[in-house]
Amino acid sequence: MTLDVGRNAPCPCGSGKKFKKCCLDRQGVAESSTAFAPAEREAALPRLREFALSPKPAEDRAAAAARFWAECAGDHA
């Protein structure tokens, strides 16, 4: 897998340097250690979808909204 990294973009190695000043001349720099292979992404999608559609995120979202709006109402009262 290769990443399209511009010369002036931050280096994908995470150094914080520009790509041209860091890993441009190194062999295999386009391969990011944090990138996932297509098969890994495809395997994760059903699990992510299952989690997102489960009741737990909705319960957490409702609790967070209630707390947020209660705090906002307290600020304006």
N, C-alpha and C positions, 0 to 999 in steps of 0.2 A: 504494500500500500504506500502511496506517495502523497504527501501533502503539498499543496501549492502555497509556498511561502515566498512572499516578496522579499527582495534583498533588504529593504528597510523595515520590514516587519519584525516584531519581537521574535527571538529565536524559540522554536518549539521545545528546546531542551529545558526551558524554564530559567535560564541564567539571568534574564532581564536585559541582555545585550541585544543589539540588532543582529539579525540572522547573518548578515554579511561579515560582521566582526566576530562571530562566534563559530558557527558550525557549517558555514557555506562550503568550505574546502574539505570538510571531513566526508569520508565515505559513508553512505547509508544514513545521512542525517535526516532525510525526509521521513524516516520511520520513527514515529513518535512512540515513546514508551507508554503514553496514556491513551493512545488511540485504540479502538476496538476493531477487530476484523468484522467483515460483513456477517459472517456466521454467528459471531458473538452477539451482535446487535439484533439479528433476527431471532435468536434464542431468548433474548431478554424482553423483546416486545410483548409476547403473550403474558409473561409474568408481570410486567409493568401495567398492562391493560387490566389484568385480573385485580391487581392491587388498587388501581385507580377507580375501578367500578365496585370495589368492596365497600361495605358500610362504614368501615373505620375512617377513611378520609372524610366522608360526609359528616360523621359524628364530630371529628376534630374540627372541621370547618365550622360547624354550627356552634361549637363551644367557643372557638376563637372569635367568631362574629359577635356572639352575645357579650363576651368580655370586652371586645373593642368598642362596641356601641354603648355599653354601660359606662365605660370610661369616658367616651366622648360626651355622653349625656351629662355626666358629672362635671365636665369642664365648662359646659355652656349653661348650667343651671344656676 
